[in-house]
Amino acid sequence: MRNKKKIGCVIAYSDNHNNYGTSLQGFATIKKIRDLGYDCEIIRYKKQLTLFEKIKLIYLMFRCGGTMDKIRIVKERLNMKLHPMYKKNIQERTDAVNEYKLKRLIPLFHEYVGYEKLCQGSLNYDVVLVGSDQVWTPLSLYSKYYNLLFVSDWVPKVAYASSFGVSIIPSFQHEETKRFLNRFNKIGVREIRGKEIVETISDNQATVVADPTMLLTREEWQQEIAESDIQEKEPYIFCYFLGTNQEAREAVNNLRDQTGYKVVAIRHMDEFVPSDDVFGDEAPYNVSPNDFIKYISEASYICTDSFHCTVFSIIFQRKFLTFYRFKKHSLTSRNSRIDSLLEYFDLSDRLYNGDICSIKNNIDYNDVNRKLSILREESIIFLKNALELPRNTI
């Protein structure tokens, strides 16, 4: 007889993507659920689409503004062919990230092949939870996966720290978005703007909760990264840029000239950036997610345009500056999650404003830690209550 409730988790995951934040938030979600005393499986969905369904998805992708993503993928494949050393380096990084996934995520996978099997499989769980990150982007709506449309009406549906990734949902998607949001029993979102979207479009309410990586304390993360072999003996500036902002690189070089500190840069994260081949004094590729955190935890300064790099800078009480990755008023901008994070901790002055010297300013981490402790406690209570939901009655 099964004593523990069984939770099915849908997390942001890709076999071919090396984003450290995605792996770490997935791990943190699962770890916290298991620490709370629940059994947990990661629900993996392998699609079996007809030709008509594939054509329809392509059309919807273009309608949702996914053209640039596809262009980026094509460019990436071309760059792999044109730059053999780049391909070799990225494979080295991929291997390091995949080894992490193999230890911490893949053993919990339960794969369902085809949508019918996925729907049937939802009945295996007491609660199905969709985890953090940008799982509700306009482009992801039609998969019927991250929005939990596959989950039976009988099974409670929970969102934890889910993000829309954008500030505005296209008007032609309002009805479908309302439909899936109304099926949720409890909704926790990562950003204030996400809460506003939920409560404007749907009949549901939402709670702003901590990103899963913040559910673990600094001490817990230190235990995780104890296995890392990273040892930097000199002070360094750690740089982690997902975007192509050249002003950010120039600012970092100015900081290096002022301080004399070397720059450790994680190059070519989301795409090949030709100028990055000469950016940074060190550019390691064999970097696992735990190595990534280790670099952050010991850096003198951190410059980034990444949400999760900013999160870990806060957790480890570092001096940092965050740069916008997207143009401020772009319809596809995902800057809102950075704004929401920094505003909550009263750290909006850590947004780069043209003055790289501001990175040297002290941060009142006593106040930040107090707010983080409150947010963590409230978020864990939200998660506990959500996982204790009884089966729905129809």
C-alpha positions in Angstrom: 0.0 0.0 0.0 1.4 3.4 -1.0 1.8 5.8 2.0 3.3 8.8 0.3 1.4 11.0 -2.2 2.8 10.7 -5.7 3.5 13.9 -7.5 3.9 14.2 -11.3 6.2 17.1 -12.2 6.3 18.8 -15.6 9.5 20.8 -15.6 11.3 22.9 -18.3 13.7 20.4 -19.8 15.5 19.9 -23.1 17.9 17.2 -24.2 19.8 19.6 -26.3 19.9 22.8 -24.3 22.7 23.8 -21.9 21.0 26.5 -20.0 22.3 26.2 -16.4 19.3 27.9 -14.8 16.8 25.5 -16.4 18.7 22.5 -15.0 19.1 24.0 -11.6 15.5 25.1 -11.1 14.3 21.7 -12.2 16.6 20.0 -9.7 15.5 22.4 -6.9 11.8 21.8 -7.6 12.2 18.0 -7.4 14.5 18.2 -4.3 12.1 20.4 -2.4 9.1 18.2 -3.2 11.0 15.1 -2.1 12.3 16.9 1.0 8.7 17.6 2.0 8.0 13.9 2.0 6.4 13.2 -1.4 7.2 10.7 -4.1 8.0 12.4 -7.3 8.2 11.6 -11.0 9.2 13.8 -13.9 6.6 13.5 -16.6 8.3 13.3 -20.0 6.2 13.6 -23.2 7.4 12.2 -26.5 5.2 13.6 -29.2 3.8 11.6 -32.1 2.4 14.2 -34.4 0.7 13.7 -37.8 1.9 15.7 -40.8 -1.2 17.9 -40.5 -0.4 18.6 -36.8 3.2 19.5 -37.6 2.1 21.9 -40.3 -0.4 23.5 -37.9 2.3 23.9 -35.3 4.6 25.6 -37.8 1.8 28.1 -38.7 1.0 28.8 -35.0 4.7 29.3 -34.3 5.0 32.0 -36.9 1.8 33.6 -35.7 3.2 33.7 -32.1 6.4 35.4 -33.2 8.5 32.2 -33.0 10.2 33.0 -36.3 13.3 34.5 -34.6 13.7 31.4 -32.5 13.7 29.2 -35.6 16.1 31.5 -37.4 18.4 31.3 -34.4 18.3 27.5 -34.5 19.2 27.5 -38.2 22.1 30.0 -37.6 23.3 27.8 -34.7 23.5 24.7 -37.0 25.3 26.7 -39.6 27.8 28.0 -37.1 28.5 24.5 -35.9 29.5 23.6 -39.4 31.5 26.7 -40.1 33.4 26.7 -36.8 34.6 23.2 -35.8 36.3 24.5 -32.6 33.0 26.2 -31.5 31.2 22.9 -32.1 33.8 21.0 -30.0 33.6 23.5 -27.1 29.8 23.4 -27.1 29.8 19.6 -27.0 32.2 19.7 -24.0 29.7 22.0 -22.2 26.8 19.8 -23.3 28.5 16.7 -21.9 29.0 18.4 -18.5 25.4 19.5 -18.3 24.1 16.1 -19.4 26.2 14.4 -16.8 24.4 16.5 -14.2 21.0 15.7 -15.6 21.9 12.0 -15.7 22.6 12.0 -11.9 19.9 14.3 -10.7 16.9 14.4 -13.1 16.8 11.5 -15.6 16.5 8.7 -12.9 13.1 10.2 -12.1 11.8 10.3 -15.7 8.6 8.5 -16.7 8.2 8.9 -20.5 4.8 8.8 -22.2 4.8 8.3 -25.9 1.9 10.1 -27.7 -0.7 12.4 -26.3 -3.3 9.6 -25.5 -0.8 7.8 -23.3 0.1 11.2 -21.7 -3.5 11.8 -20.8 -4.0 8.3 -19.4 -0.7 8.6 -17.4 -2.0 11.7 -15.5 -4.2 9.4 -13.5 -1.1 7.8 -12.0 -0.6 10.9 -9.8 -2.3 12.4 -6.8 -1.2 15.9 -8.0 0.4 17.1 -11.2 2.6 20.2 -10.9 4.1 22.3 -13.6 7.4 23.7 -12.5 9.2 27.0 -12.9 10.8 28.9 -15.8 9.2 30.2 -18.9 6.7 27.4 -19.4 3.8 29.5 -20.4 5.2 31.5 -23.3 2.8 32.2 -26.2 4.7 29.6 -28.2 4.2 26.8 -25.7 0.5 27.2 -25.5 -0.2 24.7 -28.3 1.8 21.8 -26.9 -1.0 21.0 -24.4 1.9 19.9 -22.1 3.1 22.8 -19.9 -0.4 24.1 -19.5 -1.5 20.7 -18.2 -4.4 20.3 -20.6 -3.5 16.6 -20.7 -4.3 16.1 -17.0 -7.6 14.5 -16.0 -10.3 16.6 -14.5 -10.0 14.3 -11.4 -6.4 15.2 -10.7 -5.5 18.5 -8.9 -3.4 20.8 -11.1 -0.7 23.1 -9.6 1.5 25.7 -11.1 4.7 26.5 -9.1 6.6 29.7 -10.1 5.5 29.4 -13.7 6.3 32.3 -16.0 4.7 33.6 -19.1 8.1 35.0 -20.2 6.4 38.0 -21.7 4.5 41.0 -20.4 1.6 40.8 -22.8 -0.4 37.7 -24.1 -1.4 38.1 -27.7 -5.2 38.9 -27.9 -5.9 35.9 -30.2 -4.6 33.6 -27.4 -6.8 35.1 -24.6 -9.6 32.5 -24.7 -7.2 29.5 -24.9 -5.1 30.9 -22.1 -8.2 31.5 -20.0 -9.3 27.9 -20.6 -6.1 26.3 -19.3 -5.7 28.7 -16.4 -9.2 28.1 -15.2 -8.5 24.4 -14.8 -5.7 24.9 -12.2 -6.5 24.4 -8.6 -3.6 26.5 -7.4 -1.4 28.9 -9.3 2.0 30.2 -8.1 3.8 32.5 -10.5 7.3 33.8 -10.5 6.6 37.5 -11.4 4.2 40.2 -10.5 3.3 40.6 -14.1 2.4 36.9 -14.3 0.0 37.4 -11.4 -1.6 40.3 -13.2 -2.0 38.3 -16.4 -3.6 35.3 -14.6 -6.1 37.5 -12.7 -6.9 39.6 -15.8 -7.4 36.9 -18.3 -8.8 34.1 -16.2 -11.3 33.6 -13.3 -8.4 32.3 -11.1 -6.2 33.9 -8.5 -2.4 33.7 -8.4 0.3 34.0 -5.8 3.8 35.3 -6.4 6.3 32.7 -5.1 10.0 32.2 -5.1 11.9 30.7 -8.0 12.6 27.0 -7.0 16.3 27.8 -6.7 15.5 30.2 -3.8 13.7 27.4 -1.9 17.1 26.0 -1.0 19.3 27.9 1.4 22.8 29.1 0.7 24.1 26.2 3.0 22.1 23.7 1.0 23.6 24.9 -2.3 27.1 24.9 -0.7 26.6 21.2 0.0 25.6 20.6 -3.6 28.6 22.4 -5.1 31.1 20.7 -2.7 31.8 18.2 -5.5 32.9 21.0 -7.9 36.7 21.1 -8.7 36.6 24.8 -9.6 39.4 26.6 -7.8 40.3 30.1 -8.7 43.2 31.5 -6.7 43.0 35.1 -7.9 40.1 37.6 -7.7 38.0 37.5 -10.8 34.9 39.0 -12.6 32.5 36.3 -13.6 30.5 37.0 -16.8 27.5 35.1 -17.9 25.6 36.6 -20.9 22.9 34.9 -22.8 22.3 37.9 -25.1 24.5 39.7 -27.6 24.6 43.1 -25.9 28.0 44.6 -26.9 27.7 47.5 -24.4 27.7 44.9 -21.6 31.0 43.4 -22.8 32.6 46.9 -23.1 31.5 47.7 -19.6 33.1 44.5 -18.3 36.4 45.3 -20.0 36.3 48.7 -18.4 35.8 47.1 -15.0 38.7 44.7 -15.7 40.9 47.7 -16.6 39.9 49.5 -13.4 40.4 46.6 -11.0 43.1 44.5 -12.6 40.9 41.4 -12.0 40.7 38.8 -14.7 37.5 38.0 -16.5 36.1 34.5 -16.4 33.5 34.4 -19.2 31.0 31.6 -20.1 30.9 32.2 -23.9 28.4 31.4 -26.6 25.6 30.3 -24.2 22.5 30.8 -26.4 24.1 31.4 -29.7 27.5 31.9 -31.4 28.7 35.5 -30.8 31.8 36.1 -33.0 33.2 38.9 -30.8 33.0 36.7 -27.8 35.9 34.6 -29.1 38.2 37.3 -27.7 36.0 38.2 -24.7 37.3 37.2 -21.3 40.7 36.1 -19.9 39.4 32.6 -19.2 36.6 30.9 -21.1 35.9 27.5 -19.6 33.5 25.1 -21.4 33.7 22.0 -19.2 31.3 23.7 -16.7 28.5 21.7 -15.0 25.6 23.4 -13.3 27.3 23.0 -10.0 30.5 24.5 -11.4 28.4 27.4 -12.6 27.2 28.1 -9.1 30.8 27.7 -7.7 32.0 30.4 -10.1 29.3 32.7 -8.8 29.9 31.9 -5.2 33.5 32.9 -5.2 33.5 35.8 -7.7 34.5 39.3 -6.7 32.1 40.8 -9.2 29.4 39.3 -11.4 28.0 40.8 -14.6 25.1 39.0 -16.3 21.9 39.3 -18.2 20.5 36.0 -16.8 17.7 35.7 -14.3 19.2 32.7 -12.6 22.7 34.1 -12.5 21.2 37.1 -10.7 19.4 34.8 -8.3 22.5 32.9 -7.3 24.4 36.2 -7.0 21.8 37.2 -4.4 21.9 33.8 -2.6 25.7 34.0 -2.3 25.7 37.7 -1.4 27.9 38.9 -4.2 28.4 42.3 -5.8 26.7 42.1 -9.2 25.2 44.1 -12.0 22.4 42.8 -14.2 22.1 44.0 -17.8 18.9 43.9 -19.9 19.0 41.1 -22.4 16.1 42.5 -24.5 15.2 45.9 -25.8 13.0 47.6 -23.2 9.9 48.0 -25.2 10.1 45.0 -27.4 7.0 42.8 -27.6 9.1 39.7 -27.2 11.0 41.2 -24.2 11.5 38.9 -21.2 13.0 41.6 -19.0 10.0 41.6 -16.6 11.3 38.7 -14.6 14.5 40.6 -13.9 12.6 43.7 -13.0 10.2 41.7 -10.7 13.1 40.0 -8.9 15.2 43.1 -8.3 12.2 45.2 -7.2 11.2 42.6 -4.6 14.6 42.7 -3.0 14.8 46.5 -3.4 17.8 46.0 -5.7 16.7 47.9 -8.7 20.0 49.9 -8.5 21.8 46.7 -9.5 20.4 47.1 -13.0 23.2 48.5 -15.2 22.6 52.2 -15.9 25.7 53.1 -17.8 28.0 53.3 -14.8 30.0 50.1 -14.3 31.6 51.5 -11.2 28.2 51.1 -9.4 29.0 47.4 -9.1 31.4 48.3 -6.3 28.6 49.7 -4.2 27.8 47.7 -1.1 24.5 45.8 -0.9 22.6 45.6 2.4 22.4 41.8 2.5 20.9 41.8 6.0 17.8 43.3 4.5 18.0 41.1 1.4 18.3 37.9 3.5 15.4 38.9 5.7 13.2 39.3 2.6 14.5 36.1 1.1 13.7 34.1 4.3 10.2 35.5 4.3 9.6 34.7 0.6 11.1 31.2 1.0 8.9 30.4 4.0 5.7 31.7 2.4 6.6 29.8 -0.8 7.2 26.5 0.9 3.8 26.9 2.8 2.2 27.5 -0.6 3.8 24.4 -2.1 2.9 22.2 0.9 -0.8 23.3 0.7 -0.9 22.8 -3.0 0.5 19.3 -2.8 -2.0 18.3 -0.1 -5.0 19.1 -2.4 -7.5 16.2 -2.5 -8.7 14.7 -5.7 -11.2 16.8 -7.6 -14.9 15.9 -7.6 -16.8 16.4 -10.8 
